[in-house]
Amino acid sequence: MYAIVDIETTGGYADNHRMTEIAIIHHDGMHVTHRFQTLINPGRRVPLFITGLTGITNNMVSEAPYFEDVAGEIYEQLKERVFVAHNAHFDYSFLKKELEEAGISWSAKRLCTVKLSRKILPGLDSYSLGRLAESLGITIEDRHRAGGDAEATVRIFDMLLRRDDGGVIAKALKRGSGDAILPPNLLKSDYDQLPAQPGVYYFLDARGEVIYVGKAINIRKRIAGHFAGEASEWNRSNIRNEIHRIRFELTGNELIALILEAQEIHDKWPRYNLAQKARTETWGIFDYHDRNGYRRFAINAVSRHAKPLLTFANKGTAWSTLWNKVREFDLCPKLSGLQTAKSACYAHQSGTCRGACEGKEETDAYNARSNSMISSFTEYKENAVILGRGRTPEERSIILVEDGRYIGFGFKDRESPVTDLETVREWVTPGRDNRLAQSLVSAVLQNHEVRDVVFLPHRDQHPLVLSE
């Protein structure tokens, strides 16, 4: 009925490491009925720190079978049985990947003795295998070897079966319970309260410190995607074991979620936000004159002392913005760096380009439209309010921009009129002026047709409202 498993590996995540040993113990709910154990040749060197931890050396695995040689036998040991392990996601992800590479499709219901112990035996100081066994009076023979750790897991599982007066194990086995995908130290009640709404979420460790910040259009779906992954990234495998709590903050829409995520990562510096903690690359639209006198444009990453006409959070947004502007002002895609045709641009061939790419249009006429396009980049560097969906149907989000510079965001009921700068300032919480937030709001202001925007250029003027 149950296959209680422990494995040893060359490292911590399945996509880049291999197994060195496996032990499988069959249990019928009352007694052990069968044992299987073997070393496995990982096809690579066993790292010295792994040898120091497990005692498994390169000489020990050199004569052992490769996984594909015993894959069929291992599958027979596992099939049609409930998979049980201490921190089950780790062992399961390795086995599933190794079996798939051997051409065997396998899946199983899973029970994690870490999660079960937290529910059935609450209040212990630690639920790591060694500390939990010590708390229960279990001596682990041959610690950090597959056989010794599997035997200890069997004894822990025996106790859990006997003490499960609340039917915790039966509930965990129900299809769709969601318990199998959760990190070992996270309570299901924490996961169940996650909303299917846009916002920012925070993973907290045992001390309550934020170790990861993310944003999502659907928080619940995004986090489920994190947990359902097969540890394809090294940090995902590590972070699972450190997550004890989840917090979240609703934002109403993705734009504010992006801004808040960037601010929180900058302020809290979570150790698992590796990509965002690296220097964020900003993209810009640049202009120059070619040798024929035409004013041309290009999209490039923004270096330290560069002075782009406009900046963006990513290359794609810069590209789409420039395309829209080129169409709006009848400019040549080739001279704007959007096409690389050797002769005339494709737009000229279709009749929408006036021939600057072949020198058929006067430079003064072409440059006049180019200058108009550049003016359109700067004409919105005034006071503006970007309106968006709020956290509830009764409110809307507000992003304040002064002189083209991002100031902060907030929320206000939908009936509150946006009339003057001083009033709006009271509605928003000042945010950190960072390049990502600035790029995001600049892109919105340049493409205001996709979102409600209210411009407040001067105190004595009525606001200009642009909407969908």
C-alpha positions in Angstrom: 0.0 0.0 0.0 2.8 2.4 0.9 6.3 2.8 -0.5 8.5 4.7 2.0 11.4 6.2 0.1 14.7 7.9 0.8 17.3 8.9 -1.8 20.8 10.4 -1.8 21.9 12.6 -4.6 24.8 14.6 -6.0 23.1 17.9 -5.2 19.9 19.7 -4.3 17.7 19.9 -7.4 16.6 17.4 -10.0 17.3 19.3 -13.2 21.1 19.3 -12.7 21.9 16.5 -10.3 21.6 12.7 -10.1 20.8 10.0 -7.6 23.5 8.1 -5.9 21.4 5.8 -3.7 17.8 4.7 -3.1 16.0 2.7 -0.5 12.3 1.7 -0.8 10.4 0.0 2.1 7.0 -1.4 1.6 4.5 -0.9 4.4 0.9 -2.3 4.5 -0.3 0.2 7.1 0.6 -2.2 9.9 4.0 -3.8 9.1 7.0 -3.6 6.8 6.5 -6.2 4.1 9.6 -5.7 1.8 12.8 -3.8 1.5 14.8 -2.7 -1.5 18.1 -0.7 -1.6 20.9 0.0 -4.1 23.7 2.4 -4.8 23.4 4.1 -8.2 26.1 5.3 -10.5 25.3 9.0 -11.2 27.5 9.1 -14.2 29.5 12.0 -12.7 31.8 12.8 -9.8 30.3 12.8 -6.4 31.1 16.2 -4.9 33.4 16.2 -1.8 30.9 17.9 0.4 28.3 15.2 -0.5 30.8 12.5 0.4 31.5 14.3 3.7 27.7 14.3 4.4 26.7 10.8 3.2 29.9 8.8 3.2 29.2 7.8 -0.4 32.4 8.0 -2.4 33.2 7.8 -6.1 34.7 4.4 -5.6 31.5 3.1 -4.0 29.3 4.1 -7.0 31.8 3.3 -9.8 30.7 -0.3 -9.9 27.0 0.4 -9.1 24.3 0.1 -11.8 23.2 3.2 -13.7 19.7 4.3 -13.0 18.4 3.1 -16.4 19.7 -0.3 -15.6 17.5 -0.6 -12.5 14.7 1.8 -13.6 12.3 -1.1 -14.3 12.9 -2.7 -10.9 12.5 0.6 -9.1 9.2 1.3 -11.0 7.9 -2.1 -9.9 8.7 -1.2 -6.3 6.8 2.1 -6.6 3.8 1.4 -8.9 0.3 1.4 -7.4 1.6 2.5 -4.0 1.3 5.7 -2.0 4.7 7.5 -2.1 5.9 8.4 1.4 9.0 10.4 2.2 10.3 13.0 4.6 10.1 16.2 2.5 8.4 14.1 -0.2 8.7 16.8 -3.0 12.5 16.4 -3.1 12.6 12.6 -3.5 9.6 12.6 -5.8 11.0 15.2 -8.2 14.3 13.2 -8.6 12.5 9.9 -9.1 10.0 11.2 -11.5 12.7 12.9 -13.7 15.0 9.8 -13.6 12.1 7.5 -14.6 11.0 9.8 -17.4 14.5 9.9 -18.8 14.5 6.1 -18.7 11.2 6.1 -20.7 8.9 5.3 -17.8 5.8 7.4 -17.0 5.0 7.4 -13.3 3.0 9.4 -10.9 1.7 8.6 -7.4 -0.3 10.0 -4.5 2.2 11.5 -2.1 2.5 11.8 1.7 5.1 14.0 3.3 6.0 13.0 6.9 7.1 16.5 7.6 3.7 17.9 6.8 1.9 15.0 8.5 4.1 15.4 11.6 3.3 19.1 11.9 -0.4 18.4 12.0 -0.5 15.1 14.0 2.4 16.0 16.4 2.2 19.8 16.7 4.4 22.0 18.9 7.8 20.3 18.3 10.9 22.5 18.0 11.9 21.1 14.6 10.5 18.7 12.0 13.8 17.9 10.3 14.4 14.1 10.1 17.1 14.1 12.7 15.4 16.4 15.2 12.0 14.8 14.8 13.5 11.3 15.3 15.2 12.5 18.5 12.0 14.0 19.8 10.2 10.7 19.3 13.0 8.6 20.8 14.0 7.1 17.5 17.7 6.4 16.9 18.8 6.7 13.3 21.4 4.1 12.3 23.5 5.1 9.3 22.3 8.8 9.1 22.3 10.4 5.7 22.3 7.0 3.9 19.2 6.0 2.1 18.6 2.8 4.1 19.1 4.4 7.5 17.0 7.5 6.8 14.2 5.3 5.2 14.1 3.1 8.3 13.7 6.1 10.5 11.0 7.5 8.2 9.2 4.1 8.6 9.2 4.3 12.4 8.0 7.9 12.2 5.2 6.9 9.8 4.2 4.1 12.1 3.7 6.6 15.0 1.8 8.9 12.7 -0.6 6.1 11.7 -1.2 5.2 15.3 -1.7 8.8 16.5 -3.8 10.1 13.6 -7.1 10.4 15.5 -8.3 13.3 13.3 -8.0 11.5 10.0 -5.2 13.8 8.7 -3.6 11.1 6.5 -6.9 10.2 4.9 -7.6 13.9 4.1 -4.1 14.3 2.7 -4.7 11.4 0.3 -7.9 12.9 -1.1 -7.6 13.8 -4.8 -7.4 17.6 -5.2 -6.6 18.3 -1.6 -3.6 20.4 -2.7 -1.6 19.3 0.2 0.9 17.3 -1.8 2.3 20.4 -3.6 2.8 22.5 -0.5 6.2 23.1 1.0 6.8 21.0 4.1 6.6 23.8 6.7 3.7 25.7 5.2 0.2 25.2 6.7 -2.5 24.4 4.2 -4.7 27.0 6.0 -2.2 29.7 4.9 -2.4 28.5 1.3 -6.2 28.2 1.3 -6.6 31.9 2.2 -4.7 33.1 -0.9 -6.9 35.2 -3.2 -7.3 34.8 -7.0 -6.6 38.5 -7.5 -3.7 40.8 -8.6 -1.1 41.7 -6.0 2.2 41.1 -4.4 3.1 38.1 -2.3 5.8 37.5 0.3 7.4 34.2 1.4 8.5 34.3 5.0 10.9 32.0 6.8 10.7 30.6 10.4 11.8 33.9 11.8 9.2 35.9 9.9 11.8 37.4 7.5 10.8 38.0 3.9 12.9 35.7 1.7 11.1 36.2 -1.6 8.8 38.8 -3.1 6.7 38.2 -6.3 3.8 39.7 -8.2 0.9 38.1 -9.9 -2.3 38.8 -11.8 -3.7 35.8 -9.9 -1.8 35.3 -6.6 -3.3 31.9 -5.8 -2.6 30.5 -9.3 0.9 31.9 -9.4 1.9 30.5 -6.0 0.4 27.1 -7.0 2.7 27.2 -10.0 5.7 27.8 -7.8 4.9 24.8 -5.6 3.9 22.4 -8.4 7.2 22.8 -10.2 9.7 20.0 -10.1 12.5 22.0 -8.5 13.8 23.1 -11.9 15.9 25.9 -10.4 18.4 25.5 -7.6 16.8 28.3 -5.5 13.3 26.8 -5.9 14.4 23.6 -4.3 16.0 25.4 -1.4 13.3 27.9 -0.8 10.6 25.3 -0.4 12.1 24.1 2.8 12.4 27.6 4.2 8.8 28.8 3.5 6.8 28.9 6.8 4.3 31.7 6.0 2.9 33.6 3.1 1.7 37.2 3.2 0.1 39.2 0.3 -1.0 42.6 -0.6 -3.7 43.2 -3.1 -3.1 45.9 -5.8 -6.1 45.7 -8.1 -4.1 45.5 -11.3 -0.8 44.4 -12.7 0.8 47.8 -13.1 0.7 48.6 -9.4 1.8 45.0 -8.7 4.9 45.6 -10.8 5.7 48.9 -9.1 5.1 47.6 -5.6 7.2 44.4 -6.3 10.1 46.5 -7.5 9.9 48.8 -4.4 9.6 45.9 -2.0 12.6 44.1 -3.5 14.7 47.2 -3.3 13.6 47.9 0.3 13.7 44.3 1.7 16.4 42.8 -0.4 15.1 39.2 -0.2 17.8 36.6 -0.6 15.9 34.6 -3.2 15.0 37.4 -5.6 18.2 36.8 -7.6 17.0 38.2 -11.0 15.5 41.4 -9.6 18.4 42.0 -7.3 20.8 42.1 -10.2 21.2 45.4 -11.9 18.0 46.1 -13.8 18.6 46.7 -17.5 16.6 49.7 -18.9 16.0 50.2 -22.6 15.7 53.5 -24.4 14.8 55.1 -27.7 17.8 57.2 -29.1 18.0 59.5 -32.1 20.9 60.5 -34.4 21.4 62.0 -37.9 22.8 59.8 -40.6 25.2 61.0 -43.3 22.4 62.0 -45.6 20.9 64.2 -42.9 17.9 62.1 -42.0 17.0 61.9 -38.3 17.0 58.3 -37.3 16.1 56.3 -34.3 17.3 53.2 -32.5 16.5 51.0 -29.4 19.3 50.1 -27.1 20.1 49.3 -23.5 20.7 52.5 -21.5 24.2 52.8 -20.3 25.3 54.9 -17.4 25.8 58.3 -19.1 23.4 57.8 -22.0 20.6 60.2 -22.6 17.7 58.5 -24.3 14.6 60.3 -25.5 12.5 57.9 -23.5 13.2 54.9 -21.2 11.4 51.6 -20.8 11.5 48.6 -18.3 12.1 46.2 -21.2 13.0 46.0 -24.8 9.6 44.8 -25.9 7.7 47.8 -24.5 10.3 50.1 -26.2 9.8 48.3 -29.5 6.0 48.4 -29.5 6.0 52.1 -28.4 8.3 53.1 -31.2 6.3 51.1 -33.8 3.1 52.9 -32.7 4.9 56.3 -33.0 6.4 55.5 -36.4 2.9 54.6 -37.7 1.4 57.7 -36.1 3.9 60.1 -37.8 4.3 58.2 -41.1 8.0 57.6 -40.5 10.2 54.9 -42.1 10.6 51.7 -40.1 14.0 51.1 -41.6 15.3 54.6 -40.5 13.7 53.9 -37.1 15.7 50.7 -36.5 12.6 48.5 -36.7 13.5 46.8 -40.0 16.8 45.7 -41.5 15.9 45.5 -45.2 18.9 45.9 -47.5 17.0 48.2 -49.9 13.6 49.9 -49.4 11.7 49.1 -46.2 8.7 46.8 -46.4 6.4 49.8 -45.5 7.6 51.6 -48.7 6.8 48.6 -50.7 3.3 48.6 -49.4 2.9 52.4 -49.9 2.9 53.5 -46.2 6.5 54.9 -46.2 7.2 58.0 -48.3 10.6 56.8 -49.5 13.1 58.2 -47.0 14.8 54.8 -46.9 15.7 55.3 -50.7 16.4 59.0 -50.4 13.2 59.9 -52.3 11.8 62.2 -49.6 13.3 65.5 -48.7 15.2 65.5 -45.4 13.5 68.6 -44.1 10.0 67.2 -44.7 11.0 63.9 -43.1 12.8 65.5 -40.2 9.9 67.7 -39.4 7.8 64.6 -38.7 10.6 63.1 -36.8 10.8 66.2 -34.6 7.0 66.0 -34.1 7.4 62.5 -32.9 10.1 63.5 -30.4 7.9 66.3 -29.2 5.2 63.7 -28.5 7.6 62.0 -26.2 8.0 65.0 -24.0 4.6 66.6 -24.2 3.3 64.5 -21.3 6.0 65.5 -18.9 3.5 67.3 -16.8 1.2 66.3 -13.9 -0.8 63.2 -14.6 -2.9 60.7 -12.8 -3.1 57.1 -14.1 -6.4 55.4 -13.1 -6.8 51.7 -12.9 -8.9 48.9 -11.4 -9.0 48.9 -7.6 -8.9 46.1 -5.1 -12.7 46.1 -4.9 -15.4 47.2 -7.4 -16.1 50.3 -5.2 -12.6 51.7 -5.6 -10.0 52.5 -8.2 -6.2 52.7 -8.1 -4.4 56.0 -8.6 -0.8 56.6 -9.7 0.5 60.1 -9.4 3.1 61.5 -11.9 4.4 65.1 -11.4 6.5 66.7 -14.2 6.7 63.3 -15.8 8.2 61.7 -12.6 6.6 58.9 -10.7 5.5 60.0 -7.2 3.5 57.1 -5.7 0.2 55.2 -5.8 -2.9 54.8 -3.7 -6.6 53.8 -3.8 -9.7 55.9 -3.7 -13.4 55.3 -4.1 -14.6 55.5 -7.6 -16.9 58.4 -7.0 -14.1 60.8 -5.9 -13.4 63.2 -8.7 -9.8 63.8 -9.9 -9.7 67.6 -10.0 -6.4 69.0 -8.6 -2.9 68.0 -7.8 -3.1 68.8 -4.0 -6.1 66.6 -3.5 -4.5 63.6 -5.3 -1.3 64.0 -3.3 -3.3 63.2 -0.2 -4.6 60.0 -1.7 -1.2 58.4 -2.6 1.6 56.9 -0.6 4.9 58.3 -1.8 7.0 55.5 -3.4 10.7 55.1 -4.1 11.5 56.8 -7.4 13.2 53.9 -9.2 14.0 53.4 -12.9 11.6 50.5 -13.3 8.6 52.4 -11.9 9.5 55.4 -14.0 9.8 53.3 -17.1 6.4 51.7 -16.5 4.5 54.9 -16.0 6.3 56.5 -19.0 5.2 53.6 -21.2 1.6 54.0 -20.0 1.6 57.8 -20.7 2.9 57.2 -24.2 0.2 54.6 -24.8 -2.6 56.2 -22.9 -5.3 54.7 -25.1 -5.1 51.5 -23.1 -5.8 53.1 -19.7 -7.6 56.0 -18.1 -5.3 59.0 -17.8 -6.1 62.4 -16.3 -3.6 65.3 -17.1 -3.4 68.2 -14.6 -1.1 70.6 -16.4 -1.8 73.8 -14.4 -3.9 74.8 -11.4 -6.1 77.1 -13.4 -6.9 74.7 -16.1 -9.5 71.9 -16.2 -8.1 68.4 -16.2 -7.8 66.7 -19.6 -9.2 63.2 -19.4 -8.1 60.5 -21.9 -9.8 57.1 -21.6 -10.4 53.9 -23.5 
